[in-house]
Amino acid sequence: MKKSAFAFIILCSLLVSCNGQTNENSLKSKEKIVGGGCDGCELMYIGMPKYIRSVDTSPGWNEKGQKLIITGTVFQIDGKTPAPDVIIYYWQTDHNGYYSPKPDMDERAKRHGHIRGWVKTDNKGKYTIKTIRPAPYPNDNIPAHVHLSIKEPDMANEYYTDEINFDDDKLLIPHFKKYPQENRGGSGVVRILLKDSLQIAEHDIILGLNIPEYPKRSNTDKRSGLNIGEDQPSFMPFHAFGPDKGTRTCPVCKYGRYHGIIYFIGNNPNWNEIKSWLVFLEQESMKREKYLKIYFVYGNEENYNKKEREIQLEKLGNDLKIRNTALTFVPSFSDKETEARLNKINPAVENTFIIFKHRSIVDKFVDLKPTAENFKAIAKSLNQTQGAYFGLPEPKYE
């Protein structure tokens, strides 16, 4: 009996490090702390090297387990400006699902286990962590994850962002149904790519995004759509013209692997400008045919009639000789049946462009005029957000 109790205590100590969540009692005594407080994030300072590089090899890299490279860019709150000199502290379980400390570790840091480390973003905001794939906790239904704590150079305290989760983890969706993402710093869900025997996960971080008491604010005056760094949600528009005509195909469900552009138009359509944009977008989709899917989503709620909307968009597609671009519509951007409301589009703005990669929103534009300069801005965004691993294959899912 005593041996069983002792074993239970040891197991609990090895699993105790799931501490990204805020301690309510500590919050009461810590008002207006950036991030709202974090139980365990302060352990990032224990053993922190004096000089931190932008690339770190974790103690787990040469141990048993699936080798994993986590890499990405840290951006300022606008989602577009790289953030240099940001320290990221990470800690995770080993290949058996335990936070396994080493005997010579500082006692205070043992609950984070020995697979822990630090990176500091370079002058382009980039970082890379070489580690192994963490395993989920034994006999539990919490998906495998890597914890992250952020220390900005001009912030008084650290704060946690969403832990890194893996989209191929069977525990993930049931867990999110019960405990939805906070999207702190953006979505923590990464999509695995393969390079020989390596797994690669790209994970960008948006400083301050959904972080309580964050002192900086984005300078964006017009708000429409979700934030850069969040996941593009699934929704089911009506397809009036294009590759999936007559269906209600979800853009990211079927075409979320590479790049996608969703061009939203609300209650103030300017059809001459819409035609100019569609001609340009069709040309881009032909240039990047294998790697880019484009959706036009019309959500004008005024005088909505489903049949008339179908006829209108079909005529538009034929007039412009569109082949690749999907012309779709929803009754309104607050519609529940199509789940268009999940996009959080402001119907009063002239247009909203969402650019996503691997289902994650990587850029956004609101109220763009169809000028040569703005055409270049869209093309430049597609080029810049490809990343070094854009063409790598994904694992085969069951």
LOLO-380644 format. One record per residue: residue number from 1; chain; x, y, z of N, C-alpha, C in turn. Coordinates in steps of 0.05 Angstrom, whole numbers, plus 5000, padded with zeros to 4 digits. Example, Ala and Ser with C-alpha at 12.3 -4.5 7.8 and 13.67 -1.06 7.14 Angstrom:
REM residues 2
1/A/5264/4886/5156/5246/4910/5156/5264/4934/5156
2/A/5257/4955/5142/5273/4979/5143/5258/5001/5157
//
This chain:
REM residues 398
1/A/5017/4976/5000/5000/5000/5000/5017/5025/5000
2/A/5039/5025/5017/5056/5048/5018/5071/5052/4992
3/A/5079/5029/4979/5092/5031/4953/5074/5043/4932
4/A/5049/5035/4932/5029/5045/4913/5025/5075/4917
5/A/5023/5083/4942/5019/5112/4947/5044/5128/4938
6/A/5067/5117/4944/5092/5131/4936/5094/5133/4905
7/A/5086/5112/4891/5087/5112/4862/5067/5133/4851
8/A/5044/5135/4864/5024/5154/4855/5035/5183/4858
9/A/5049/5188/4881/5060/5215/4885/5080/5221/4864
10/A/5098/5202/4858/5118/5206/4837/5105/5212/4810
11/A/5084/5197/4803/5070/5201/4778/5059/5229/4776
12/A/5046/5237/4798/5034/5264/4799/5055/5286/4795
13/A/5079/5282/4807/5100/5302/4805/5110/5304/4777
14/A/5110/5281/4762/5119/5281/4735/5100/5294/4716
15/A/5074/5293/4723/5053/5304/4705/5045/5332/4712
16/A/5055/5343/4734/5044/5368/4745/5049/5392/4728
17/A/5065/5390/4707/5074/5414/4693/5054/5425/4673
18/A/5030/5417/4672/5011/5429/4653/5000/5454/4666
19/A/5017/5475/4666/5012/5499/4682/5009/5524/4667
20/A/5001/5522/4642/4996/5546/4626/4972/5562/4636
21/A/4955/5549/4652/4930/5562/4660/4935/5580/4684
22/A/4919/5601/4686/4922/5621/4707/4912/5610/4734
23/A/4927/5616/4754/4920/5609/4781/4902/5631/4792
24/A/4876/5625/4797/4857/5645/4804/4864/5660/4830
25/A/4875/5645/4849/4882/5658/4875/4905/5679/4871
26/A/4924/5671/4854/4946/5690/4849/4937/5715/4834
27/A/4916/5711/4817/4906/5734/4801/4894/5756/4820
28/A/4882/5747/4841/4870/5766/4859/4890/5786/4871
29/A/4915/5775/4874/4936/5792/4886/4953/5805/4865
30/A/4948/5799/4839/4965/5810/4818/4946/5824/4798
31/A/4942/5849/4801/4924/5863/4784/4940/5876/4761
32/A/4927/5875/4737/4938/5887/4713/4966/5877/4707
33/A/4971/5852/4710/4996/5839/4701/4991/5831/4672
34/A/5009/5838/4654/5007/5830/4626/5004/5800/4624
35/A/4983/5791/4611/4977/5762/4609/4960/5751/4631
36/A/4956/5767/4653/4939/5759/4675/4952/5740/4694
37/A/4978/5735/4692/4991/5717/4710/4994/5689/4698
38/A/5013/5674/4708/5018/5648/4697/5032/5631/4717
39/A/5020/5610/4726/5031/5592/4746/5053/5574/4733
40/A/5078/5581/4738/5100/5565/4727/5117/5578/4706
41/A/5106/5599/4694/5121/5613/4673/5147/5626/4684
42/A/5146/5633/4709/5170/5646/4721/5194/5627/4722
43/A/5189/5601/4719/5211/5582/4719/5229/5585/4694
44/A/5221/5602/4675/5237/5606/4652/5264/5619/4659
45/A/5265/5633/4682/5290/5647/4689/5310/5629/4704
46/A/5301/5605/4712/5319/5586/4726/5335/5571/4705
47/A/5361/5576/4706/5379/5563/4687/5381/5577/4660
48/A/5368/5600/4657/5368/5614/4631/5397/5622/4624
49/A/5406/5616/4600/5433/5623/4592/5436/5654/4590
50/A/5460/5664/4593/5465/5692/4590/5461/5700/4561
51/A/5471/5683/4543/5468/5688/4514/5450/5667/4502
52/A/5429/5676/4489/5409/5658/4478/5408/5662/4448
53/A/5410/5640/4433/5410/5641/4404/5382/5638/4393
54/A/5379/5642/4367/5353/5639/4354/5347/5610/4347
55/A/5367/5593/4349/5364/5564/4344/5373/5549/4369
56/A/5356/5531/4379/5363/5516/4402/5358/5486/4397
57/A/5376/5470/4407/5373/5441/4406/5366/5431/4434
58/A/5343/5420/4437/5334/5412/4464/5349/5387/4473
59/A/5349/5382/4499/5361/5357/4510/5348/5332/4498
60/A/5323/5334/4488/5310/5310/4478/5318/5303/4450
61/A/5331/5321/4436/5338/5316/4407/5352/5290/4402
62/A/5371/5283/4420/5387/5259/4417/5376/5235/4433
63/A/5352/5238/4443/5340/5216/4458/5320/5201/4441
64/A/5308/5180/4452/5289/5165/4437/5264/5182/4432
65/A/5253/5179/4407/5230/5195/4400/5231/5205/4372
66/A/5208/5215/4362/5207/5226/4335/5219/5254/4334
67/A/5240/5257/4318/5253/5283/4316/5234/5304/4304
68/A/5233/5328/4316/5214/5349/4309/5229/5376/4308
69/A/5224/5391/4287/5234/5418/4285/5210/5437/4286
70/A/5210/5455/4306/5189/5475/4309/5202/5502/4300
71/A/5191/5515/4281/5203/5539/4271/5182/5559/4263
72/A/5188/5585/4264/5169/5605/4257/5179/5633/4261
73/A/5161/5652/4259/5167/5680/4262/5149/5692/4284
74/A/5161/5709/4300/5146/5724/4320/5141/5752/4309
75/A/5115/5760/4309/5107/5786/4298/5097/5804/4321
76/A/5098/5830/4315/5085/5849/4333/5055/5845/4330
77/A/5039/5860/4346/5011/5856/4348/4996/5860/4321
78/A/5009/5875/4302/4996/5878/4276/4997/5853/4259
79/A/5012/5833/4268/5014/5808/4253/5031/5810/4228
80/A/5044/5833/4224/5060/5836/4199/5089/5845/4204
81/A/5094/5858/4227/5120/5869/4233/5136/5849/4250
82/A/5159/5839/4240/5175/5819/4255/5184/5831/4282
83/A/5186/5815/4302/5194/5823/4329/5220/5810/4337
84/A/5242/5825/4337/5268/5814/4345/5271/5813/4375
85/A/5290/5797/4385/5299/5797/4413/5277/5788/4432
86/A/5258/5772/4423/5238/5761/4441/5247/5734/4450
87/A/5246/5730/4476/5255/5704/4488/5230/5685/4489
88/A/5234/5661/4479/5213/5640/4481/5225/5618/4498
89/A/5211/5613/4520/5219/5590/4537/5199/5567/4532
90/A/5209/5543/4528/5192/5520/4522/5198/5497/4541
91/A/5178/5482/4546/5182/5457/4561/5160/5437/4553
92/A/5167/5411/4555/5150/5391/4544/5155/5364/4558
93/A/5138/5344/4552/5141/5317/4561/5162/5302/4544
94/A/5171/5280/4554/5188/5263/4538/5172/5244/4520
95/A/5184/5224/4508/5170/5206/4489/5151/5187/4504
96/A/5153/5187/4530/5134/5170/4546/5111/5187/4558
97/A/5112/5213/4554/5091/5230/4565/5096/5241/4593
98/A/5121/5240/4602/5128/5250/4628/5146/5274/4627
99/A/5142/5292/4646/5162/5314/4651/5184/5302/4668
100/A/5204/5290/4655/5224/5274/4669/5248/5291/4676
101/A/5252/5297/4702/5275/5313/4710/5300/5297/4711
102/A/5323/5310/4710/5349/5298/4714/5358/5303/4742
103/A/5374/5285/4754/5382/5288/4782/5397/5315/4788
104/A/5412/5325/4768/5428/5349/4773/5413/5375/4767
105/A/5387/5373/4762/5372/5397/4756/5366/5413/4781
106/A/5362/5439/4778/5353/5456/4800/5326/5446/4809
107/A/5323/5443/4835/5298/5431/4846/5274/5447/4837
108/A/5276/5473/4834/5253/5489/4828/5243/5484/4799
109/A/5261/5476/4781/5253/5472/4753/5246/5443/4747
110/A/5249/5425/4766/5245/5397/4760/5216/5390/4750
111/A/5197/5406/4758/5169/5399/4750/5165/5405/4720
112/A/5183/5420/4707/5182/5424/4678/5197/5402/4663
113/A/5210/5384/4678/5225/5363/4664/5251/5373/4652
114/A/5266/5355/4640/5292/5362/4629/5291/5372/4600
115/A/5268/5367/4586/5266/5376/4559/5254/5404/4559
116/A/5272/5423/4563/5265/5451/4565/5287/5468/4553
117/A/5281/5492/4545/5302/5509/4533/5292/5536/4526
118/A/5309/5551/4512/5304/5579/4506/5313/5585/4478
119/A/5298/5602/4464/5308/5615/4439/5302/5645/4441
120/A/5318/5660/4427/5313/5689/4424/5311/5696/4395
121/A/5289/5709/4387/5285/5714/4358/5308/5731/4347
122/A/5314/5726/4322/5335/5742/4308/5324/5768/4298
123/A/5340/5783/4282/5331/5809/4274/5307/5808/4254
124/A/5300/5784/4245/5277/5781/4228/5254/5768/4243
125/A/5257/5765/4269/5236/5753/4285/5235/5723/4284
126/A/5254/5710/4273/5253/5681/4268/5266/5665/4291
127/A/5256/5641/4295/5267/5623/4315/5264/5594/4305
128/A/5280/5576/4317/5278/5547/4310/5285/5531/4335
129/A/5269/5511/4341/5273/5492/4363/5275/5464/4352
130/A/5298/5451/4358/5301/5423/4350/5296/5406/4374
131/A/5276/5389/4373/5268/5373/4396/5257/5346/4387
132/A/5242/5333/4404/5227/5309/4396/5197/5314/4400
133/A/5182/5298/4387/5153/5301/4390/5145/5292/4418
134/A/5131/5310/4433/5123/5302/4460/5100/5281/4458
135/A/5099/5264/4478/5077/5245/4480/5056/5255/4499
136/A/5031/5247/4495/5010/5255/4514/5014/5242/4541
137/A/5001/5254/4562/5003/5242/4588/4992/5214/4589
138/A/5005/5195/4602/4995/5168/4603/4967/5167/4617
139/A/4950/5150/4606/4923/5146/4617/4908/5172/4621
140/A/4910/5190/4601/4896/5215/4603/4885/5222/4575
141/A/4868/5241/4572/4857/5249/4546/4865/5277/4538
142/A/4886/5287/4550/4897/5313/4542/4917/5309/4519
143/A/4913/5324/4496/4931/5320/4474/4960/5327/4480
144/A/4979/5316/4465/5007/5323/4469/5011/5352/4463
145/A/5030/5365/4476/5034/5393/4473/5061/5402/4482
146/A/5069/5426/4473/5093/5440/4481/5085/5466/4493
147/A/5093/5471/4518/5086/5497/4532/5105/5519/4522
148/A/5094/5543/4521/5110/5566/4513/5106/5589/4532
149/A/5127/5603/4540/5126/5627/4556/5142/5648/4541
150/A/5131/5673/4540/5143/5694/4524/5153/5717/4542
151/A/5177/5726/4536/5187/5750/4549/5196/5770/4528
152/A/5181/5792/4526/5188/5813/4507/5209/5831/4520
153/A/5226/5843/4503/5248/5860/4515/5238/5884/4530
154/A/5215/5895/4523/5205/5919/4536/5181/5914/4554
155/A/5177/5889/4562/5155/5882/4580/5166/5875/4608
156/A/5152/5882/4629/5162/5877/4656/5160/5847/4663
157/A/5140/5833/4652/5137/5805/4660/5132/5787/4636
158/A/5136/5762/4640/5130/5742/4619/5101/5735/4618
159/A/5092/5722/4597/5064/5713/4595/5064/5688/4577
160/A/5043/5672/4581/5041/5647/4565/5024/5651/4540
161/A/5031/5636/4519/5014/5635/4495/5002/5608/4493
162/A/4984/5604/4474/4972/5577/4470/4994/5557/4467
163/A/4991/5535/4481/5011/5513/4478/5009/5502/4449
164/A/5031/5491/4440/5032/5479/4413/5019/5452/4414
165/A/4998/5449/4397/4985/5423/4394/4989/5414/4365
166/A/4983/5389/4359/4988/5377/4333/4962/5368/4320
167/A/4958/5377/4296/4931/5372/4283/4926/5343/4277
168/A/4947/5326/4278/4942/5297/4273/4938/5281/4299
169/A/4936/5295/4321/4932/5282/4347/4902/5276/4350
170/A/4896/5251/4353/4868/5242/4355/4854/5253/4380
171/A/4870/5261/4400/4858/5272/4424/4850/5302/4422
172/A/4859/5314/4400/4857/5343/4398/4828/5353/4395
173/A/4813/5343/4376/4786/5353/4371/4767/5348/4395
174/A/4767/5324/4407/4750/5321/4431/4758/5340/4454
175/A/4784/5346/4456/4793/5364/4477/4784/5392/4472
176/A/4786/5401/4446/4778/5429/4440/4747/5433/4442
177/A/4732/5411/4438/4703/5414/4441/4696/5420/4470
178/A/4713/5410/4488/4708/5415/4517/4723/5440/4527
179/A/4747/5444/4516/4764/5467/4524/4773/5482/4499
180/A/4757/5500/4488/4765/5515/4464/4791/5530/4467
181/A/4804/5534/4444/4829/5549/4443/4824/5577/4454
182/A/4845/5588/4467/4844/5616/4475/4856/5634/4453
183/A/4871/5622/4435/4885/5637/4414/4903/5659/4425
184/A/4915/5654/4448/4935/5672/4459/4960/5672/4442
185/A/4966/5694/4429/4988/5694/4411/4982/5681/4384
186/A/4957/5675/4380/4949/5660/4355/4943/5631/4361
187/A/4934/5617/4341/4928/5589/4345/4953/5573/4351
188/A/4951/5554/4369/4973/5537/4376/4974/5511/4360
189/A/4955/5507/4343/4953/5482/4327/4973/5483/4304
190/A/4991/5464/4302/5010/5463/4280/5004/5439/4262
191/A/5011/5442/4236/5007/5421/4217/5034/5409/4210
192/A/5037/5383/4213/5062/5370/4209/5069/5367/4179
193/A/5094/5373/4173/5105/5368/4146/5128/5348/4149
194/A/5135/5335/4127/5156/5314/4129/5179/5321/4111
195/A/5203/5318/4123/5228/5321/4108/5246/5297/4115
196/A/5245/5277/4098/5259/5251/4104/5247/5240/4130
197/A/5264/5236/4150/5254/5224/4176/5246/5246/4195
198/A/5249/5271/4188/5242/5293/4206/5213/5301/4203
199/A/5201/5310/4225/5176/5324/4225/5181/5353/4229
200/A/5167/5370/4214/5171/5399/4216/5144/5412/4221
201/A/5144/5431/4240/5120/5445/4247/5126/5475/4247
202/A/5111/5490/4231/5114/5519/4230/5095/5532/4249
203/A/5105/5549/4266/5088/5562/4287/5096/5591/4290
204/A/5079/5609/4279/5084/5638/4283/5069/5647/4309
205/A/5079/5668/4321/5068/5679/4345/5063/5708/4341
206/A/5039/5717/4349/5031/5746/4347/5032/5757/4375
207/A/5051/5774/4381/5053/5785/4408/5028/5801/4416
208/A/5019/5796/4440/4996/5811/4450/4969/5802/4441
209/A/4967/5785/4421/4941/5777/4410/4926/5761/4432
210/A/4903/5771/4439/4886/5758/4460/4900/5755/4486
211/A/4919/5773/4492/4933/5773/4518/4921/5794/4536
212/A/4910/5787/4559/4898/5807/4577/4918/5828/4585
213/A/4909/5852/4588/4925/5875/4598/4949/5881/4581
214/A/4948/5873/4555/4971/5879/4538/4970/5909/4531
215/A/4992/5923/4535/4991/5953/4533/4991/5964/4505
216/A/4999/5948/4485/5000/5958/4458/4975/5950/4443
217/A/4968/5967/4424/4944/5962/4408/4951/5964/4378
218/A/4936/5948/4362/4940/5950/4333/4929/5977/4323
219/A/4942/5988/4303/4934/6014/4292/4912/6012/4271
220/A/4902/5987/4267/4881/5983/4247/4855/5998/4254
221/A/4846/6016/4237/4822/6030/4242/4797/6014/4235
222/A/4798/6001/4212/4775/5985/4202/4779/5956/4210
223/A/4759/5945/4224/4761/5918/4233/4742/5900/4218
224/A/4752/5879/4208/4736/5859/4194/4752/5833/4192
225/A/4740/5811/4199/4753/5785/4197/4768/5778/4222
226/A/4776/5753/4224/4792/5744/4247/4820/5755/4245
227/A/4836/5751/4266/4863/5762/4267/4883/5745/4253
228/A/4904/5758/4242/4927/5743/4232/4937/5726/4256
229/A/4943/5700/4250/4952/5682/4270/4931/5663/4280
230/A/4906/5670/4277/4884/5652/4284/4878/5633/4261
231/A/4864/5612/4267/4857/5592/4246/4832/5602/4230
232/A/4834/5599/4204/4811/5604/4187/4789/5583/4193
233/A/4765/5591/4201/4745/5572/4208/4732/5558/4184
234/A/4721/5535/4189/4705/5521/4168/4678/5535/4165
235/A/4669/5538/4141/4641/5547/4136/4633/5537/4109
236/A/4607/5538/4103/4595/5524/4080/4580/5543/4062
237/A/4593/5558/4045/4579/5576/4027/4566/5561/4004
238/A/4547/5574/3991/4535/5562/3967/4552/5569/3943
239/A/4559/5548/3927/4576/5552/3904/4559/5556/3879
240/A/4560/5581/3868/4544/5587/3844/4560/5583/3818
241/A/4587/5584/3820/4603/5582/3796/4631/5573/3803
242/A/4643/5557/3787/4671/5549/3792/4673/5519/3796
243/A/4696/5510/3807/4702/5482/3809/4682/5465/3824
244/A/4669/5477/3844/4651/5461/3861/4622/5471/3859
245/A/4615/5480/3835/4588/5491/3829/4567/5471/3838
246/A/4546/5482/3852/4524/5466/3861/4528/5452/3887
247/A/4551/5457/3900/4557/5445/3926/4559/5466/3947
248/A/4565/5457/3971/4570/5476/3993/4597/5469/4006
249/A/4617/5467/3988/4644/5458/3997/4657/5479/4015
250/A/4669/5470/4036/4683/5487/4055/4711/5494/4044
251/A/4719/5519/4043/4745/5526/4032/4768/5513/4045
252/A/4770/5514/4071/4794/5503/4085/4792/5473/4088
253/A/4768/5462/4088/4766/5433/4092/4777/5418/4068
254/A/4771/5428/4044/4780/5415/4019/4806/5426/4009
255/A/4811/5452/4013/4834/5465/4000/4853/5479/4020
256/A/4854/5468/4044/4870/5482/4065/4899/5475/4065
257/A/4909/5459/4047/4936/5448/4049/4957/5470/4043
258/A/4953/5486/4023/4974/5506/4016/4963/5534/4021
259/A/4962/5551/4001/4952/5578/4004/4923/5580/3995
260/A/4908/5597/4008/4881/5604/4000/4876/5633/4004
261/A/4860/5645/3986/4850/5672/3990/4820/5672/3990
262/A/4808/5684/4011/4779/5687/4012/4774/5717/4009
263/A/4760/5724/3988/4753/5752/3981/4724/5756/3988
264/A/4719/5771/4011/4693/5775/4021/4682/5802/4012
265/A/4657/5802/4003/4643/5827/3995/4616/5827/4011
266/A/4610/5850/4024/4586/5852/4040/4564/5868/4028
267/A/4555/5888/4042/4531/5903/4034/4537/5927/4016
268/A/4562/5931/4009/4569/5954/3992/4585/5945/3968
269/A/4573/5929/3950/4588/5920/3927/4593/5941/3906
270/A/4617/5943/3897/4624/5960/3874/4632/5941/3851
271/A/4614/5935/3833/4617/5913/3815/4640/5918/3795
272/A/4646/5942/3788/4668/5947/3770/4695/5940/3784
273/A/4697/5947/3809/4721/5940/3824/4722/5910/3830
274/A/4699/5898/3835/4698/5869/3840/4708/5854/3815
275/A/4700/5863/3792/4708/5850/3767/4739/5853/3764
276/A/4749/5876/3770/4778/5880/3767/4793/5861/3786
277/A/4783/5859/3811/4796/5841/3830/4794/5812/3821
278/A/4771/5804/3811/4768/5776/3803/4786/5769/3779
279/A/4790/5787/3761/4808/5782/3738/4836/5778/3749
280/A/4845/5796/3767/4872/5793/3778/4875/5767/3794
281/A/4855/5760/3811/4857/5736/3827/4856/5711/3810
282/A/4841/5712/3789/4840/5689/3770/4868/5685/3758
283/A/4881/5707/3750/4908/5705/3739/4927/5693/3759
284/A/4925/5702/3784/4943/5691/3805/4938/5661/3809
285/A/4913/5653/3809/4906/5625/3813/4917/5607/3790
286/A/4918/5619/3767/4929/5604/3744/4959/5601/3746
287/A/4972/5623/3755/5002/5622/3759/5010/5602/3780
288/A/4994/5601/3801/5000/5585/3825/4981/5561/3828
289/A/4972/5550/3806/4949/5532/3805/4951/5510/3826
290/A/4975/5498/3829/4977/5475/3848/4976/5484/3877
291/A/4983/5509/3882/4988/5518/3909/4969/5540/3919
292/A/4949/5548/3903/4931/5570/3911/4903/5564/3902
293/A/4884/5567/3921/4856/5566/3915/4843/5593/3924
294/A/4825/5603/3907/4813/5629/3912/4783/5626/3914
295/A/4771/5639/3934/4743/5639/3939/4733/5668/3939
296/A/4712/5673/3924/4697/5698/3926/4672/5692/3942
297/A/4667/5707/3964/4644/5702/3981/4628/5727/3982
298/A/4604/5726/3970/4586/5750/3970/4566/5747/3992
299/A/4565/5766/4010/4548/5764/4034/4529/5788/4037
300/A/4520/5800/4015/4501/5822/4017/4474/5812/4027
301/A/4466/5822/4051/4441/5813/4063/4417/5829/4053
302/A/4421/5850/4038/4399/5867/4028/4386/5854/4004
303/A/4359/5851/4006/4343/5839/3984/4354/5811/3975
304/A/4361/5795/3995/4373/5769/3989/4352/5750/3977
305/A/4359/5738/3955/4343/5717/3943/4363/5696/3932
306/A/4361/5672/3942/4380/5651/3935/4383/5646/3905
307/A/4360/5643/3892/4361/5637/3863/4372/5660/3847
308/A/4364/5684/3854/4374/5708/3840/4404/5711/3844
309/A/4414/5705/3868/4442/5707/3874/4458/5686/3858
310/A/4447/5662/3855/4460/5642/3838/4463/5651/3809
311/A/4441/5661/3799/4441/5671/3771/4461/5694/3767
312/A/4461/5712/3786/4478/5735/3785/4508/5727/3784
313/A/4516/5709/3801/4544/5700/3802/4551/5682/3779
314/A/4533/5666/3769/4538/5650/3746/4544/5667/3722
315/A/4527/5688/3718/4532/5706/3696/4559/5720/3698
316/A/4566/5728/3723/4591/5741/3727/4614/5723/3720
317/A/4613/5698/3728/4634/5679/3721/4637/5674/3691
318/A/4614/5672/3677/4615/5668/3648/4626/5693/3634
319/A/4618/5717/3643/4627/5742/3630/4657/5745/3633
320/A/4668/5737/3656/4697/5741/3661/4713/5716/3653
321/A/4699/5696/3643/4713/5671/3634/4730/5659/3656
322/A/4718/5657/3680/4732/5647/3703/4732/5616/3702
323/A/4755/5605/3709/4759/5576/3709/4765/5565/3737
324/A/4783/5579/3751/4794/5568/3776/4780/5580/3801
325/A/4772/5605/3800/4762/5618/3824/4733/5609/3830
326/A/4728/5603/3855/4701/5595/3863/4684/5620/3870
327/A/4662/5623/3857/4643/5645/3863/4621/5634/3881
328/A/4621/5643/3905/4602/5632/3925/4587/5655/3939
329/A/4567/5647/3954/4551/5668/3969/4540/5656/3995
330/A/4533/5674/4013/4520/5667/4038/4497/5687/4042
331/A/4476/5680/4056/4454/5699/4060/4463/5725/4074
332/A/4481/5722/4092/4493/5745/4106/4517/5736/4121
333/A/4533/5755/4130/4557/5747/4145/4552/5741/4174
334/A/4526/5742/4182/4518/5734/4209/4502/5708/4207
335/A/4502/5695/4184/4486/5671/4180/4496/5647/4196
336/A/4478/5633/4209/4486/5610/4225/4486/5584/4209
337/A/4468/5581/4190/4466/5556/4175/4492/5550/4159
338/A/4502/5571/4146/4527/5567/4131/4552/5570/4149
339/A/4547/5580/4173/4568/5586/4193/4586/5608/4183
340/A/4575/5625/4166/4591/5648/4156/4598/5667/4179
341/A/4582/5667/4200/4586/5685/4223/4613/5680/4236
342/A/4624/5656/4233/4650/5649/4246/4673/5666/4235
343/A/4669/5676/4210/4690/5692/4198/4692/5720/4210
344/A/4671/5729/4223/4671/5756/4236/4676/5779/4216
345/A/4663/5776/4193/4666/5797/4172/4648/5820/4177
346/A/4658/5844/4175/4643/5868/4178/4629/5874/4151
347/A/4602/5872/4149/4589/5875/4123/4590/5904/4112
348/A/4597/5923/4130/4597/5951/4121/4622/5959/4106
349/A/4644/5944/4110/4669/5951/4095/4665/5943/4066
350/A/4682/5954/4049/4679/5949/4020/4688/5921/4013
351/A/4710/5912/4025/4719/5884/4020/4738/5876/4042
352/A/4741/5849/4045/4760/5838/4064/4774/5814/4050
353/A/4801/5815/4050/4817/5793/4039/4830/5778/4061
354/A/4825/5752/4063/4838/5735/4082/4857/5716/4067
355/A/4882/5716/4074/4901/5697/4062/4909/5677/4083
356/A/4905/5651/4077/4912/5631/4096/4931/5611/4084
357/A/4946/5598/4102/4965/5576/4094/4962/5554/4114
358/A/4958/5530/4105/4954/5507/4124/4932/5514/4144
359/A/4912/5528/4135/4888/5535/4150/4893/5558/4170
360/A/4917/5567/4172/4923/5589/4191/4923/5616/4175
361/A/4911/5636/4186/4910/5662/4173/4938/5675/4175
362/A/4950/5681/4152/4977/5692/4151/4977/5721/4142
363/A/4955/5731/4132/4954/5759/4124/4925/5767/4120
364/A/4920/5793/4121/4893/5804/4118/4894/5832/4108
365/A/4875/5839/4091/4873/5866/4080/4843/5874/4081
366/A/4838/5899/4087/4811/5909/4088/4809/5935/4071
367/A/4788/5936/4055/4782/5959/4038/4805/5965/4019
368/A/4812/5946/4003/4833/5949/3983/4821/5957/3956
369/A/4832/5977/3944/4824/5985/3917/4839/5968/3897
370/A/4827/5962/3874/4841/5945/3854/4861/5961/3837
371/A/4883/5968/3850/4904/5983/3837/4928/5965/3832
372/A/4946/5973/3815/4970/5958/3809/4987/5954/3835
373/A/4987/5975/3852/5002/5973/3877/4991/5952/3895
374/A/4964/5951/3897/4951/5931/3915/4952/5903/3903
375/A/4952/5901/3876/4956/5874/3864/4984/5863/3872
376/A/5004/5881/3872/5031/5873/3880/5032/5865/3909
377/A/5016/5880/3926/5016/5874/3954/5005/5846/3960
378/A/4985/5838/3945/4974/5811/3949/4994/5790/3939
379/A/5006/5794/3916/5025/5775/3905/5050/5773/3924
380/A/5059/5796/3934/5081/5796/3953/5075/5781/3978
381/A/5051/5784/3988/5043/5770/4012/5044/5739/4008
382/A/5034/5731/3985/5035/5702/3979/5063/5692/3977
383/A/5081/5707/3966/5109/5699/3964/5122/5698/3991
384/A/5118/5719/4007/5131/5721/4033/5121/5701/4053
385/A/5096/5693/4051/5085/5674/4071/5088/5645/4064
386/A/5101/5639/4041/5105/5611/4034/5123/5597/4055
387/A/5145/5610/4062/5164/5597/4081/5181/5577/4067
388/A/5201/5567/4082/5221/5549/4071/5211/5521/4066
389/A/5188/5514/4078/5179/5486/4077/5152/5483/4062
390/A/5145/5503/4046/5119/5504/4033/5112/5479/4017
391/A/5132/5468/4002/5126/5446/3984/5129/5418/3996
392/A/5136/5417/4022/5140/5390/4034/5114/5375/4037
393/A/5115/5349/4036/5090/5333/4039/5081/5331/4068
394/A/5055/5325/4070/5043/5320/4096/5043/5289/4102
395/A/5040/5281/4127/5037/5253/4132/5010/5243/4120
396/A/5009/5218/4115/4983/5206/4106/4966/5200/4130
397/A/4942/5213/4130/4924/5209/4152/4905/5187/4147
398/A/4896/5174/4169/4877/5152/4166/4849/5163/4160
//
